[in-house]
Amino acid sequence: MKTNNIRSLVFIALFAALFIVMSTISIRLGGGLVPFSLQTFAVVLSGLFLTPRNAFLSIFIVIVLSAFGLPLFSGQGGWATLTGYTAGFIFAFPFCALLLSLSVGRLLQSPSIKQNKVIAFIAFFIVFELFSSFFAYVPGIPWFMHVLSMSLPKALVASCYPFLLGDAIKSFVGAIVAVSLTPYIVHIRTSTVNKRMKETTITL
């Protein structure tokens, strides 16, 4: 149990660091309010490789650290960022990682996913699109509208439409990673759970 706990802490810290690094890779085009970044791809990887609990914590810990003023979200941090117009997206990310990990766990146990890589790719792509992208827009856009007193059409133009293609590309790459590294993903996910839980996991 102690070994599993240590592994969990290591993976949580590793993917938290990955999220931070990918948050620094951002581009703000045309004076846009929301920068393009790889944050959602980090969410994809966390949900893919980690168990639901660890996936959630790997992102949530970044929010906690940011609350102390560390500039961890595209070079910004502190309460101003965590209550600003992108806060809806930020607080959605841990839950995105959690739901994504739960869905990945289900997919990894599916016989169809094991036997057909095309079906596996499509399934992973859909899951990534739903839980790393679409789900983040659900709280993200209303909060964006609230803080900036912006109408829905304008908010969609500023915080949604320009990012849809990038979201699809990140989900596409994530699906390639998922299909290519499935055995390693299963090994990493099961290495942080206790023996009884492993016995109920269908390995590939």
C-alpha positions as a Markdown table, in Angstrom:
| # | Residue | x | y | z |
|---|---|---|---|---|
| 1 | Met | 0.0 | 0.0 | 0.0 |
| 2 | Lys | 2.8 | 2.4 | 0.8 |
| 3 | Thr | 4.5 | 1.7 | -2.5 |
| 4 | Asn | 1.2 | 2.4 | -4.3 |
| 5 | Asn | 0.7 | 5.6 | -2.4 |
| 6 | Ile | 4.2 | 6.8 | -3.3 |
| 7 | Arg | 3.6 | 5.9 | -6.9 |
| 8 | Ser | 0.4 | 7.8 | -6.9 |
| 9 | Leu | 2.1 | 10.9 | -5.4 |
| 10 | Val | 4.9 | 10.7 | -8.0 |
| 11 | Phe | 2.4 | 10.5 | -10.9 |
| 12 | Ile | 0.2 | 13.3 | -9.5 |
| 13 | Ala | 3.3 | 15.5 | -9.2 |
| 14 | Leu | 4.5 | 14.5 | -12.6 |
| 15 | Phe | 1.3 | 15.3 | -14.4 |
| 16 | Ala | 0.8 | 18.5 | -12.4 |
| 17 | Ala | 4.2 | 19.6 | -13.7 |
| 18 | Leu | 3.2 | 18.5 | -17.2 |
| 19 | Phe | 0.0 | 20.6 | -17.0 |
| 20 | Ile | 2.1 | 23.6 | -15.8 |
| 21 | Val | 4.6 | 23.3 | -18.6 |
| 22 | Met | 1.9 | 22.9 | -21.2 |
| 23 | Ser | 0.1 | 26.0 | -19.8 |
| 24 | Thr | 3.2 | 28.0 | -20.5 |
| 25 | Ile | 3.0 | 27.1 | -24.2 |
| 26 | Ser | 0.4 | 29.6 | -25.2 |
| 27 | Ile | -0.3 | 32.0 | -28.1 |
| 28 | Arg | -2.6 | 35.0 | -27.9 |
| 29 | Leu | -3.6 | 35.9 | -31.5 |
| 30 | Gly | -5.1 | 39.1 | -32.6 |
| 31 | Gly | -5.4 | 40.5 | -29.1 |
| 32 | Gly | -7.8 | 37.6 | -28.1 |
| 33 | Leu | -8.9 | 37.4 | -24.5 |
| 34 | Val | -8.3 | 33.7 | -24.2 |
| 35 | Pro | -4.9 | 32.3 | -25.4 |
| 36 | Phe | -4.3 | 29.1 | -27.3 |
| 37 | Ser | -2.5 | 26.7 | -25.1 |
| 38 | Leu | -1.9 | 23.0 | -24.5 |
| 39 | Gln | -3.7 | 22.9 | -21.2 |
| 40 | Thr | -6.5 | 20.7 | -22.5 |
| 41 | Phe | -4.0 | 18.2 | -24.0 |
| 42 | Ala | -2.4 | 18.0 | -20.5 |
| 43 | Val | -5.9 | 17.2 | -19.2 |
| 44 | Val | -6.2 | 14.5 | -21.9 |
| 45 | Leu | -2.9 | 12.9 | -20.8 |
| 46 | Ser | -3.8 | 13.0 | -17.1 |
| 47 | Gly | -7.1 | 11.3 | -17.7 |
| 48 | Leu | -5.5 | 8.8 | -20.0 |
| 49 | Phe | -2.6 | 7.6 | -17.8 |
| 50 | Leu | -3.9 | 8.3 | -14.3 |
| 51 | Thr | -6.7 | 6.8 | -12.2 |
| 52 | Pro | -9.8 | 9.1 | -11.7 |
| 53 | Arg | -8.7 | 10.3 | -8.3 |
| 54 | Asn | -5.1 | 10.9 | -9.3 |
| 55 | Ala | -6.1 | 12.6 | -12.5 |
| 56 | Phe | -8.4 | 15.0 | -10.6 |
| 57 | Leu | -5.7 | 15.8 | -8.0 |
| 58 | Ser | -3.0 | 16.4 | -10.6 |
| 59 | Ile | -4.9 | 19.3 | -12.0 |
| 60 | Phe | -6.5 | 20.5 | -8.7 |
| 61 | Ile | -3.1 | 20.8 | -7.1 |
| 62 | Val | -2.1 | 23.3 | -9.8 |
| 63 | Ile | -5.2 | 25.4 | -8.9 |
| 64 | Val | -4.3 | 25.3 | -5.2 |
| 65 | Leu | -0.7 | 26.4 | -5.9 |
| 66 | Ser | -2.0 | 29.2 | -8.2 |
| 67 | Ala | -4.2 | 30.4 | -5.4 |
| 68 | Phe | -1.0 | 31.3 | -3.5 |
| 69 | Gly | 0.0 | 33.6 | -6.4 |
| 70 | Leu | 2.2 | 31.3 | -8.5 |
| 71 | Pro | 1.8 | 32.2 | -12.3 |
| 72 | Leu | 0.8 | 28.7 | -13.4 |
| 73 | Phe | -1.9 | 29.4 | -16.0 |
| 74 | Ser | -0.3 | 30.9 | -19.1 |
| 75 | Gly | 2.0 | 33.0 | -16.9 |
| 76 | Gln | -0.8 | 34.2 | -14.7 |
| 77 | Gly | -2.0 | 33.2 | -11.2 |
| 78 | Gly | -3.5 | 34.3 | -7.9 |
| 79 | Trp | -7.1 | 35.1 | -7.0 |
| 80 | Ala | -7.4 | 37.5 | -9.9 |
| 81 | Thr | -6.9 | 34.6 | -12.3 |
| 82 | Leu | -9.0 | 32.1 | -10.3 |
| 83 | Thr | -11.9 | 34.6 | -10.3 |
| 84 | Gly | -11.3 | 36.1 | -13.7 |
| 85 | Tyr | -13.0 | 35.5 | -17.0 |
| 86 | Thr | -11.2 | 32.1 | -17.6 |
| 87 | Ala | -12.0 | 30.8 | -14.1 |
| 88 | Gly | -14.9 | 28.7 | -15.4 |
| 89 | Phe | -12.5 | 26.8 | -17.6 |
| 90 | Ile | -9.8 | 26.5 | -14.9 |
| 91 | Phe | -12.1 | 24.9 | -12.3 |
| 92 | Ala | -13.6 | 22.6 | -15.0 |
| 93 | Phe | -10.3 | 21.0 | -15.8 |
| 94 | Pro | -9.9 | 18.8 | -12.7 |
| 95 | Phe | -13.5 | 17.4 | -13.3 |
| 96 | Cys | -12.7 | 17.0 | -17.0 |
| 97 | Ala | -9.7 | 14.9 | -16.1 |
| 98 | Leu | -11.8 | 12.9 | -13.6 |
| 99 | Leu | -14.6 | 12.1 | -16.1 |
| 100 | Leu | -12.1 | 11.4 | -18.8 |
| 101 | Ser | -10.2 | 8.9 | -16.7 |
| 102 | Leu | -13.5 | 7.2 | -15.7 |
| 103 | Ser | -14.4 | 6.9 | -19.4 |
| 104 | Val | -10.9 | 5.7 | -20.4 |
| 105 | Gly | -11.2 | 3.0 | -17.6 |
| 106 | Arg | -14.4 | 1.8 | -19.2 |
| 107 | Leu | -12.9 | 1.7 | -22.7 |
| 108 | Leu | -9.9 | -0.2 | -21.6 |
| 109 | Gln | -12.1 | -3.0 | -20.4 |
| 110 | Ser | -14.2 | -3.2 | -23.6 |
| 111 | Pro | -13.5 | -6.2 | -25.8 |
| 112 | Ser | -14.2 | -4.1 | -28.9 |
| 113 | Ile | -11.4 | -1.7 | -27.9 |
| 114 | Lys | -9.0 | -4.5 | -27.5 |
| 115 | Gln | -9.8 | -6.2 | -30.8 |
| 116 | Asn | -10.2 | -3.3 | -33.2 |
| 117 | Lys | -7.9 | -0.3 | -33.3 |
| 118 | Val | -10.1 | 1.7 | -35.6 |
| 119 | Ile | -13.0 | 1.4 | -33.1 |
| 120 | Ala | -10.6 | 2.2 | -30.3 |
| 121 | Phe | -9.3 | 5.3 | -32.0 |
| 122 | Ile | -12.8 | 6.6 | -32.7 |
| 123 | Ala | -14.0 | 5.9 | -29.1 |
| 124 | Phe | -10.9 | 7.6 | -27.5 |
| 125 | Phe | -11.3 | 10.6 | -29.9 |
| 126 | Ile | -15.0 | 11.0 | -28.9 |
| 127 | Val | -14.2 | 10.7 | -25.2 |
| 128 | Phe | -11.4 | 13.3 | -25.4 |
| 129 | Glu | -13.6 | 15.7 | -27.4 |
| 130 | Leu | -16.4 | 15.4 | -24.8 |
| 131 | Phe | -14.5 | 15.6 | -21.6 |
| 132 | Ser | -11.3 | 17.6 | -22.4 |
| 133 | Ser | -13.1 | 20.2 | -24.5 |
| 134 | Phe | -16.9 | 20.3 | -24.6 |
| 135 | Phe | -17.3 | 19.7 | -20.9 |
| 136 | Ala | -14.9 | 22.6 | -20.1 |
| 137 | Tyr | -17.1 | 25.0 | -22.2 |
| 138 | Val | -20.2 | 24.2 | -20.2 |
| 139 | Pro | -19.1 | 26.2 | -17.1 |
| 140 | Gly | -16.4 | 28.2 | -19.0 |
| 141 | Ile | -18.6 | 30.1 | -21.4 |
| 142 | Pro | -21.3 | 31.2 | -18.9 |
| 143 | Trp | -18.7 | 32.4 | -16.4 |
| 144 | Phe | -16.9 | 34.2 | -19.2 |
| 145 | Met | -20.1 | 35.9 | -20.1 |
| 146 | His | -20.8 | 36.8 | -16.5 |
| 147 | Val | -17.5 | 38.4 | -15.7 |
| 148 | Leu | -17.2 | 40.4 | -19.0 |
| 149 | Ser | -21.0 | 41.1 | -19.2 |
| 150 | Met | -20.9 | 39.7 | -22.7 |
| 151 | Ser | -23.7 | 38.2 | -24.8 |
| 152 | Leu | -23.6 | 34.5 | -25.8 |
| 153 | Pro | -22.8 | 35.1 | -29.5 |
| 154 | Lys | -19.9 | 37.3 | -28.6 |
| 155 | Ala | -18.7 | 35.0 | -25.9 |
| 156 | Leu | -18.7 | 32.0 | -28.3 |
| 157 | Val | -16.7 | 34.0 | -30.8 |
| 158 | Ala | -14.1 | 35.0 | -28.2 |
| 159 | Ser | -13.9 | 31.8 | -26.1 |
| 160 | Cys | -15.2 | 28.9 | -28.2 |
| 161 | Tyr | -15.2 | 29.0 | -32.0 |
| 162 | Pro | -11.5 | 29.8 | -32.5 |
| 163 | Phe | -10.5 | 26.8 | -30.3 |
| 164 | Leu | -12.6 | 24.1 | -31.8 |
| 165 | Leu | -10.1 | 23.0 | -34.5 |
| 166 | Gly | -7.2 | 23.0 | -32.0 |
| 167 | Asp | -9.4 | 20.9 | -29.6 |
| 168 | Ala | -10.0 | 18.4 | -32.3 |
| 169 | Ile | -6.3 | 18.2 | -33.2 |
| 170 | Lys | -5.4 | 17.6 | -29.6 |
| 171 | Ser | -8.1 | 14.9 | -29.3 |
| 172 | Phe | -6.8 | 13.4 | -32.5 |
| 173 | Val | -3.2 | 13.2 | -31.2 |
| 174 | Gly | -4.5 | 12.0 | -27.8 |
| 175 | Ala | -6.3 | 9.1 | -29.5 |
| 176 | Ile | -3.2 | 8.2 | -31.4 |
| 177 | Val | -1.3 | 8.1 | -28.1 |
| 178 | Ala | -4.1 | 6.0 | -26.5 |
| 179 | Val | -4.1 | 3.4 | -29.2 |
| 180 | Ser | -0.3 | 3.2 | -29.6 |
| 181 | Leu | 0.5 | 3.0 | -25.9 |
| 182 | Thr | -2.5 | 1.0 | -24.5 |
| 183 | Pro | -0.4 | -1.6 | -22.7 |
| 184 | Tyr | 1.7 | 1.0 | -21.0 |
| 185 | Ile | -1.4 | 3.0 | -20.1 |
| 186 | Val | -2.9 | 0.0 | -18.4 |
| 187 | His | 0.3 | -0.8 | -16.6 |
| 188 | Ile | 0.6 | 2.8 | -15.2 |
| 189 | Arg | -3.0 | 3.0 | -14.2 |
| 190 | Thr | -3.0 | -0.4 | -12.4 |
| 191 | Ser | 0.4 | 0.3 | -10.7 |
| 192 | Thr | -1.2 | 2.8 | -8.4 |
| 193 | Val | -4.1 | 0.7 | -7.1 |
| 194 | Asn | -4.1 | -2.0 | -4.5 |
| 195 | Lys | -4.0 | -5.7 | -5.2 |
| 196 | Arg | -7.8 | -6.3 | -4.8 |
| 197 | Met | -8.6 | -3.6 | -7.3 |
| 198 | Lys | -6.0 | -5.0 | -9.7 |
| 199 | Glu | -7.8 | -8.4 | -9.6 |
| 200 | Thr | -10.9 | -6.8 | -10.9 |
| 201 | Thr | -9.2 | -5.0 | -13.7 |
| 202 | Ile | -9.2 | -6.5 | -17.2 |
| 203 | Thr | -5.7 | -6.1 | -18.6 |
| 204 | Leu | -4.8 | -6.0 | -22.2 |
